[in-house]
């Protein structure tokens, strides 16, 4: 019997393998959130401040969870930064389940973007 967690893990390993082939090293969860945040922000810069990197990771999480109806874009400010409104409470999860919840949304994101 295949468990959902086993399937998630094998799909995650496949994504990591593709990313390793593309970038030459295995990205961690924070790096993936940063990359998704940059993609969603749409502005490539040579440098981001530490605060901007945190903002980009927040954009990534909100964008990922928007697919499941947790967030929606409320507005984009004058500098191009999106601002989100939370639509429903996030599930109460332990750290491992929370990470798997995010991983599942990341996998969906990469599937939707043809990676």
N, C-alpha and C positions, 0 to 999 in steps of 0.2 A: 504494500500500500504506500502510495506517495503522499507525503504530507505537504501542505502548502508551504511550510517553512523550508523544506528540502528543495522544492521547486524554486522558491524565491532565492535560496542560496545558490543553486546552480545557474539561474539566470543572472544573478549578481556576478558570479565568477566569469561568466561569458562576457558580460559588459566590461569587467576589469581587464580581461584578456584583450578585447578590442581596443580599449583605451591605452593599454601598455604598448600594443603594436603601433598605435597612432602617435603617442607622446614619448615612448621610450621608458616610462616608469609608471608604476601603479599609483593612481590618485587615491587619496583617502576621501572620506565622506565630506569633510570641510572643503577640500579642493574642488570636488564635484559641485557642491553648492555654490562656491565662488564662480566657477565656470558658467553654471546655469544662470547665476545672477548677472554676470557680464552679458551673456547672450540676451537675457530678457531686458536688461537696461539698454542695450543696443549701442553703447558708446565704448569704443576701445580706447584705452589710455595707456601710456607707458607706465604710469604709477597711480595707484590709489592709496589714500591714507588708510590707516588702520580702521578708522571709523567708517570710511567708505566701503572697505572690505566687509565689515560687519553688516552695513546696509545692503550690500550686494547679496550676502548670504540670506538676509531677511527677505529680500526680493525673490530669491530663489525659492525659499520655503513657501512664501505666500503664493507664488506662481504655480508651484507644484501642487499645493493643496487646493488651489482654485478649481482644478479639475474635479475634485470631489465635493465641491460646493462649500468649502470652509471659508474662502476669501473671494473677493472680487476687487478689481481695480476701481478705486474711488476717483482718482484724478492723477494727472501727471503734472508735476510742478514746473516752474519756469526753467529749471536746470535739466529737465528731462527725467527726473527721478519719479518713478511710479509710487503711489501711496495706495494702500489696500484697506479695505473695510472687512472685518471679520463677520461672517454671516451666521456661523454656528460654532458652538463650543468644540474644541478639539477633544478627542477621546482621551481618557485618563489611562495612560500606559506606563509600564515600567521602562527603564532605559533600553533594554533589549528590544521590547516590542515597539518602542518609539523609533528606534533605529531601523527596524524592519519596515515600519509604516512609511518612513521616509525613503528607504531603499526601493520599496514597491512603487512609490510615486516617481522616483528618479528613473526607474526602469521604464515606466509608462512614458515619461517625458522623452527619453531617448528613442523609444519605439515610434512615438508620434512625430519625431523629427528625423525619422529615417536613418537612424544610426545603427 
